[in-house]
Amino acid sequence: MKTAASLRSGLPRWRRGRGSGHKRGWRRPAWLQALLRKRVDVLPLYQPQRAGWVIAARRLTLLVFLVFAAAFYGIAAAILPPSLLGMMAAPLGLVALAVIWALPEARRAPTEALTRLFSIFLGALLLWPNYIAVSVAGLPWISVRRVVAAAIFLLLLICLSISRQYRAETKEILKASRPASTLFLAFLVAQVLASILSVSPFSDLPRLLASTYTVTPMFFVALWVLGTGKRSIDWWMNWLLVYVSVLMVIGVFEYRAQHVLWAYSIPSWLHVDDDILKQVLTPNFRDTYRVVTTFTVSLVWGELVALMMPLALHRIVNAKGVGGLAAWILFDLALWVSAVLSGARLAVVGGITAHVVYLLLWALRRWRTDRGGLIGLSATMIYPAFMVVFIGAIAFVPAVHNRVLGGGATQLSNQGRQEQWALGIPAIAKRPLLGYGPGEGAGAVGWRTQGGFLSIDSGYLSTAADYGVIGFFTFFGGVVALVLMLSYQGIFSRVSGYPPELAFAAVYVTFLTSRSVLSQGDNESLYWMLFGIGVALVYLGKRAKAAEAADAAA
């Protein structure tokens, strides 16, 4: 006799029932059951499970949005000019930032990779010309410097997002270096506001974005890498002086060739701008050929040479043995030769400033640490008389005057700077607080070269015109604060020898001198790296002092 189960087994599957007590007929598919599933309350502490139709609607909405976004970006890429494609990537960048911000906390952050890229960026910044890059359909240049800087920016954001220790260490360093760090952070805020409220925000926002990932991160990475001891100050100085030595050798060969060494060897696919290449690769003469090395103008190379002189003096006064002393003296003389080959007066003036300022700080330090000696006391007491004689020589001795301040060949540039200030002050008065926006100050001032190009020579004038008096005082105020803090810390430090604080204080004074006649931003990433190192030095000095006080109390 056949049972009910055996009878059901002979029927088609859709007519089979589910046993005794169940209705026979069509069985709902799994996807339909999920769609019609009702809301179910789980535990009271948890959010109730959503109904199936709500989940399906959300997924459908996401799919429609993705399709619409893909179609929109495809049409925009087809019809918009290349200059506006960068603005179209802004929403994608915001989404990426949101994803990074949402990353969970982790025990280990990619700090080692960040440190390695930081050292690589220094070499890319100095040794590879930024105008040799790849340009695709009018998009921003893809240069070695920008690629490495973008990777550093990404790793910096990840470290800030996932590492509580990284955030705490950065905050501690910034807190210990106030007011200098506060002024620099205020300038960064003023920079953002000036870009948003500028006379041309659509053209200034891309400049702000470029500065955000190529310039600003170097400040935060430098203060953390050197402030936490991941790398030492001497390590950074060694690599910097090695790179500058390579550039000095390139400068000698360039001077002999009377043109940029790679002028006729750049592949066509690395030509990003024919006008810029023509300007850079055309030999520039003022009595003699002016060396530019890997930069766009000889003034930038001359400024870098002047900034390196306090570091060379630091190595001279801390040299051990006659051989080391002679080597560093020769290196300082080589810097002077490079300054002369650049044909830039700011290199000579900056070199003089570097030596004069460091000599004063060295004398005060020597007087402070060697109470019974006569060298420090004599150098300090003679210093005012030395300055009077030196200034008199610049003013009245023709050879010295022409070398430092320039002669008839430089009268045209002197007159141009005077005209720029005459036009610039009324222009700044019209928008005094936040200026005209990054790069817009030249158009507001309205001074043009003989070739018809808008130009501002003074970094002080360009900063005030671009970012207003708020940006001017916060930026240069931060530099002055670093000079004062590092000078005091270096003179009264209890370490043996002559600490690096003295050298970097002289570097910042030299920077303030060169900015009076130079506004180009080729070395802008290096500036912020130097500022980050100064902040790290202030923090390290205060930490060492606190450790000494704790040991004395114990």
C-alpha positions in Angstrom: 0.0 0.0 0.0 1.4 3.4 -1.0 2.0 6.0 1.7 1.3 9.7 1.3 5.0 10.4 1.1 5.5 8.0 -1.8 2.5 9.5 -3.6 3.9 13.0 -3.3 7.3 11.8 -4.6 5.6 10.9 -7.9 4.2 14.4 -8.4 5.9 17.4 -10.0 8.0 19.5 -7.6 5.7 22.5 -7.8 2.7 20.3 -6.8 4.5 18.7 -3.9 3.4 19.8 -0.4 5.5 20.2 2.7 4.0 17.2 4.5 1.0 16.8 6.7 -0.6 20.1 7.6 0.8 22.1 4.7 -0.9 23.4 1.7 0.0 22.1 -1.7 0.9 24.4 -4.5 3.5 26.9 -5.8 6.4 27.7 -3.5 7.8 31.3 -3.4 11.4 31.7 -4.7 14.0 32.8 -2.2 14.4 36.3 -3.6 10.6 36.9 -3.4 10.6 35.6 0.2 13.4 38.0 1.1 11.6 40.9 -0.6 8.3 40.2 1.2 9.9 39.6 4.6 8.4 41.7 7.3 10.3 43.8 9.8 11.4 41.7 12.7 12.4 43.0 16.1 15.5 41.3 17.4 17.1 42.1 20.7 16.0 45.4 22.3 19.6 46.8 22.3 20.0 46.3 18.6 18.4 48.2 15.6 15.5 46.3 14.2 16.1 44.4 10.9 14.9 46.4 7.9 12.1 45.1 5.7 13.1 43.4 2.5 11.6 46.0 0.2 13.6 48.8 2.1 16.8 47.0 1.5 16.0 46.5 -2.2 15.0 50.1 -2.6 18.3 51.3 -1.1 20.3 49.0 -3.4 18.3 50.2 -6.4 18.8 53.8 -5.4 22.6 53.2 -5.1 22.7 51.5 -8.5 20.8 54.4 -10.2 23.1 56.9 -8.6 26.2 55.1 -9.8 24.8 54.9 -13.3 23.8 58.5 -13.3 27.2 59.6 -12.0 29.1 57.5 -14.5 27.0 59.0 -17.3 27.5 62.5 -16.0 31.3 62.2 -15.8 31.4 60.6 -19.2 29.5 63.4 -20.8 31.5 66.0 -18.9 34.8 64.5 -20.0 33.6 64.6 -23.6 32.3 68.2 -23.7 34.2 70.2 -21.1 37.6 71.8 -21.8 40.6 70.1 -20.2 41.2 73.0 -17.9 37.9 72.2 -16.0 38.5 68.5 -15.7 40.4 69.0 -12.5 37.4 70.6 -10.9 35.3 67.6 -11.9 37.6 65.4 -9.8 36.9 67.3 -6.6 33.8 65.3 -5.6 35.8 62.1 -6.1 38.5 63.5 -3.8 36.0 64.3 -1.2 34.7 60.7 -1.3 38.3 59.4 -0.9 38.8 61.7 2.1 35.6 60.5 3.6 36.7 56.9 3.2 40.1 57.6 4.8 38.5 59.4 7.6 36.2 56.4 8.2 39.1 53.9 8.5 39.1 52.1 11.9 41.9 52.6 14.5 44.9 50.3 13.9 47.9 49.4 16.0 50.3 50.0 13.3 50.3 53.0 10.8 52.4 53.3 7.6 54.9 55.6 9.3 58.0 53.9 8.0 56.8 54.3 4.4 56.0 57.9 5.2 59.5 58.5 6.5 61.1 56.8 3.4 59.0 58.9 1.0 59.9 62.0 2.9 63.6 61.4 2.2 62.9 60.5 -1.4 60.9 63.7 -1.9 63.9 65.9 -0.8 66.0 64.4 -3.6 63.1 64.7 -6.2 62.6 68.3 -5.1 66.2 69.4 -5.7 67.6 67.1 -8.4 64.7 66.7 -10.9 63.6 69.8 -12.8 59.9 70.3 -12.2 59.3 71.5 -15.8 60.3 68.1 -17.1 57.0 66.2 -16.6 54.1 64.5 -18.4 51.1 66.6 -19.5 47.9 64.7 -20.6 45.1 66.6 -22.3 45.7 69.9 -20.5 45.6 68.3 -17.0 48.1 69.4 -14.3 51.6 68.3 -14.8 52.6 64.8 -13.7 56.1 65.4 -12.4 58.3 63.3 -10.1 57.8 65.8 -7.3 54.1 65.8 -7.5 53.8 62.0 -7.7 55.9 61.5 -4.5 54.1 64.4 -2.8 50.7 62.9 -3.6 51.8 59.6 -2.0 53.1 61.4 1.1 49.8 63.3 1.4 47.8 60.0 1.2 50.0 58.3 3.8 49.8 61.3 6.1 46.0 61.3 6.0 46.0 57.5 6.7 48.3 57.9 9.7 46.1 60.7 11.1 43.0 58.6 10.6 44.1 55.3 12.0 46.8 56.1 14.5 45.9 57.7 17.8 49.6 57.7 18.7 50.5 59.6 15.6 47.9 62.3 16.3 49.0 62.6 19.9 52.6 63.0 19.0 51.9 65.6 16.3 49.7 67.5 18.7 52.3 67.4 21.4 55.0 68.8 19.1 52.8 71.6 17.8 51.7 72.5 21.4 55.3 72.7 22.6 56.4 75.0 19.8 53.8 77.8 20.3 53.5 80.6 19.2 55.4 79.7 16.0 53.2 76.7 15.2 50.1 78.6 16.0 51.0 81.4 13.5 51.8 78.8 10.8 48.5 77.0 11.3 46.7 80.4 11.2 48.4 81.1 7.9 47.1 77.8 6.5 43.6 78.7 7.5 44.0 82.2 6.0 45.3 80.6 2.8 42.1 78.5 2.5 39.8 81.5 3.2 41.7 83.7 0.7 41.2 81.0 -1.9 37.5 80.7 -1.3 37.0 84.5 -1.1 39.4 85.4 -3.9 38.5 87.4 -7.0 38.7 84.3 -9.1 37.8 81.3 -6.8 37.5 78.8 -9.7 41.1 79.3 -10.8 42.4 79.6 -7.2 40.9 76.5 -5.8 43.0 74.2 -8.0 46.1 76.1 -6.8 45.0 75.6 -3.3 44.6 71.8 -3.9 48.0 71.6 -5.5 49.5 73.4 -2.5 47.6 71.1 -0.1 49.3 67.9 -1.3 52.7 69.2 -2.5 53.6 71.9 0.0 51.7 71.8 3.3 52.2 68.1 4.1 56.0 68.7 4.2 55.6 70.9 7.3 53.7 68.2 9.3 55.8 65.3 8.1 59.0 67.1 8.9 58.0 68.0 12.4 56.9 64.5 13.1 59.8 62.6 11.5 62.4 64.7 13.1 60.5 65.5 16.3 59.9 61.9 17.2 63.4 60.8 16.4 62.5 58.6 13.4 65.3 60.5 11.7 67.9 62.9 13.2 68.5 66.5 12.3 72.0 65.6 11.2 70.6 62.9 8.9 68.5 65.5 7.1 71.3 68.0 6.9 73.7 65.3 5.5 71.3 64.4 2.6 70.5 68.1 1.9 74.2 69.0 1.7 74.8 66.0 -0.6 72.1 67.0 -3.0 73.3 70.6 -3.0 76.9 69.4 -3.7 75.5 67.5 -6.8 73.8 70.7 -7.9 77.1 72.7 -7.5 78.9 70.3 -9.7 76.1 70.5 -12.3 76.4 74.3 -12.0 80.1 74.3 -12.9 79.6 72.2 -16.0 76.6 74.3 -16.9 78.7 77.5 -16.6 81.3 76.0 -19.0 78.6 74.9 -21.5 76.8 78.3 -21.2 73.4 76.6 -21.3 71.3 74.1 -19.3 73.0 70.7 -19.7 69.8 68.9 -20.8 68.6 71.7 -23.0 68.8 69.6 -26.2 68.0 66.2 -24.6 64.5 66.5 -23.3 62.1 64.0 -25.0 59.1 65.5 -26.8 56.7 63.7 -24.5 58.2 65.5 -21.5 57.6 69.0 -22.9 54.8 70.3 -20.7 54.9 74.0 -21.8 56.9 75.3 -24.7 56.8 78.9 -23.4 58.2 77.8 -20.0 60.9 75.6 -21.7 61.9 78.4 -24.0 62.2 80.8 -21.0 64.2 78.3 -18.9 66.4 76.9 -21.6 67.3 80.2 -23.2 70.7 81.3 -21.7 70.5 84.3 -19.4 73.4 86.7 -19.2 74.3 89.7 -17.0 77.9 90.4 -17.8 78.4 86.6 -17.6 76.3 83.5 -17.9 73.9 83.0 -14.9 73.6 79.4 -13.7 70.2 77.9 -12.9 70.9 74.1 -12.4 67.5 72.4 -12.0 65.4 75.5 -11.3 63.5 77.9 -13.5 65.5 81.0 -12.8 69.0 81.7 -11.4 67.5 83.6 -8.4 66.0 80.5 -7.0 69.3 78.6 -7.2 71.1 81.6 -5.6 68.6 81.6 -2.8 69.2 77.9 -2.1 72.9 78.4 -2.0 72.5 81.2 0.6 70.2 79.1 2.7 72.9 76.3 2.9 75.6 78.6 4.2 74.5 78.5 7.9 74.5 74.7 7.7 78.0 74.7 6.4 79.1 77.1 9.2 77.4 74.8 11.7 79.6 71.9 10.4 82.7 74.2 10.5 82.4 75.2 14.2 81.5 71.6 15.2 84.3 70.0 13.0 86.5 67.4 14.7 90.1 67.4 13.5 91.9 69.5 11.0 90.8 67.4 8.0 87.1 67.9 8.8 87.6 71.6 9.4 89.4 72.1 6.1 86.8 70.1 4.2 83.9 72.2 5.5 85.7 75.4 4.9 86.3 74.4 1.3 82.6 73.5 1.1 81.6 77.0 2.3 84.0 78.5 -0.3 82.3 76.4 -3.0 79.0 77.8 -1.9 80.3 81.3 -2.4 81.6 80.3 -5.9 78.1 79.0 -6.7 76.5 82.2 -5.5 78.7 84.2 -7.8 78.0 81.9 -10.8 74.3 82.3 -10.3 74.7 86.0 -11.0 72.1 86.8 -8.4 72.7 89.6 -5.9 70.4 88.0 -3.4 72.8 85.0 -3.3 75.6 87.4 -2.3 73.5 89.4 0.1 72.0 86.2 1.6 75.5 84.7 2.0 76.7 87.8 3.8 73.6 87.8 6.0 74.0 84.1 6.8 77.6 84.6 7.9 77.0 87.8 9.9 74.0 86.4 11.8 75.6 83.1 12.5 78.8 84.9 13.7 76.7 86.9 16.2 74.9 83.8 17.5 78.2 81.8 17.7 79.8 84.6 19.7 76.9 84.8 22.1 76.9 81.1 22.5 80.7 81.0 23.1 80.5 83.8 25.6 77.7 82.0 27.4 79.5 78.6 27.6 83.1 79.7 28.0 82.9 82.3 30.8 86.6 82.5 31.3 87.6 82.7 27.6 88.2 85.9 25.7 87.1 84.7 22.2 83.4 84.8 22.7 83.5 88.1 24.7 85.8 89.7 22.2 83.8 88.6 19.2 80.6 89.9 20.8 82.1 93.3 21.8 83.7 93.8 18.4 80.6 92.8 16.5 79.0 96.3 16.5 82.2 97.9 15.2 82.5 95.2 12.6 79.0 95.9 11.3 79.6 99.7 11.1 82.8 99.1 9.0 81.0 96.5 6.8 78.0 98.8 6.1 80.3 101.6 5.4 82.2 99.5 2.8 79.0 98.5 1.1 77.9 102.2 1.0 81.2 103.8 -0.1 83.5 101.3 -1.7 82.5 100.9 -5.4 83.6 97.3 -5.8 81.8 96.1 -2.7 78.7 98.3 -3.4 78.4 96.9 -7.0 78.8 93.3 -5.9 76.2 93.6 -3.1 73.7 96.2 -4.2 74.4 96.2 -7.9 75.6 98.8 -10.4 74.3 100.2 -13.6 73.4 96.8 -15.1 71.0 96.2 -12.2 69.4 99.7 -12.1 66.5 98.6 -14.3 65.5 95.8 -11.8 65.9 98.2 -8.9 63.6 100.7 -10.6 61.1 97.9 -11.4 60.9 96.9 -7.7 60.2 100.5 -6.7 57.4 100.8 -9.2 55.9 97.5 -7.9 55.7 98.8 -4.3 54.2 102.1 -5.5 51.5 100.1 -7.3 51.2 97.4 -4.7 50.4 99.4 -1.6 47.2 101.0 -3.0 46.1 97.6 -4.4 46.5 95.9 -1.0 44.6 98.7 0.7 41.5 97.8 -1.4 41.4 94.2 -0.1 43.5 94.4 3.1 42.4 91.4 5.2 42.6 88.3 2.9 44.0 89.8 -0.3 43.1 88.8 -3.8 43.7 85.0 -3.6 46.7 82.8 -4.5 48.4 84.0 -7.6 46.0 86.9 -8.1 48.2 89.6 -6.5 50.3 90.2 -9.6 47.2 91.0 -11.6 45.9 93.4 -8.9 49.3 95.2 -8.7 49.4 95.4 -12.5 53.1 95.8 -13.0 54.5 94.3 -16.2 57.9 93.5 -17.5 59.2 94.8 -20.8 57.9 91.6 -22.4 54.4 92.3 -21.1 54.3 89.6 -18.4 52.7 90.4 -15.0 55.4 90.1 -12.3 56.0 90.8 -8.6 59.6 90.5 -7.4 59.2 90.9 -3.7 57.9 87.9 -1.6 56.6 90.4 1.0 54.6 92.2 -1.6 53.2 89.1 -3.3 52.3 87.5 0.1 50.4 90.6 1.2 48.6 90.9 -2.2 47.7 87.2 -2.3 46.7 86.6 1.3 46.2 90.1 2.8 47.7 91.5 6.0 46.4 88.4 7.9 48.4 86.0 5.7 51.4 88.3 5.7 51.7 88.7 9.5 50.9 85.0 10.3 53.4 83.7 7.7 56.3 86.0 8.4 55.4 86.3 12.0 55.8 82.5 12.3 59.3 82.8 10.8 60.3 85.6 13.1 59.0 83.6 16.1 61.1 80.6 15.1 64.2 82.9 14.8 63.7 84.2 18.3 62.8 80.9 19.9 65.7 79.0 18.3 68.2 81.7 19.0 67.4 81.8 22.7 67.3 78.0 22.9 70.5 77.6 21.0 72.4 80.1 23.1 71.3 78.8 26.5 71.3 75.1 25.5 73.3 72.8 27.8 74.5 70.4 25.1 78.2 70.4 24.2 79.3 72.2 21.1 77.1 74.4 19.0 73.6 73.2 18.6 71.7 73.2 15.2 69.3 75.7 16.6 71.8 78.5 15.8 72.2 77.3 12.2 68.5 77.1 11.5 67.9 80.5 13.1 70.4 82.0 10.7 68.7 80.1 7.8 65.4 81.7 8.6 67.0 85.2 8.8 68.6 84.5 5.4 65.2 83.4 4.1 63.6 86.7 5.3 66.4 88.6 3.4 65.9 86.7 0.2 62.1 87.1 0.3 62.5 90.9 0.0 63.6 90.5 -3.6 62.2 87.1 -4.6 58.7 85.8 -4.8 59.1 82.6 -7.0 57.7 79.5 -5.3 60.1 76.8 -6.7 61.5 76.2 -3.2 58.2 76.5 -1.4 58.1 72.9 -0.3 61.6 73.2 1.0 60.5 76.3 3.0 57.8 74.4 4.8 60.1 71.5 5.4 62.5 73.9 7.1 59.7 75.4 9.2 58.7 71.9 10.3 62.3 71.2 11.3 62.4 74.4 13.3 59.2 73.4 15.1 60.7 70.0 15.8 63.9 71.6 17.2 61.9 73.7 19.6 60.0 70.7 20.8 63.2 68.6 21.2 64.9 71.4 23.2 62.0 71.7 25.6 61.8 68.0 26.0 65.5 67.8 26.8 65.1 70.6 29.3 62.2 68.9 31.0 64.2 65.7 31.2 67.1 67.5 32.9 64.7 69.1 35.4 63.2 65.7 36.2 66.6 64.1 36.7 67.7 67.0 39.0 64.5 66.7 41.0 65.0 62.9 41.4 
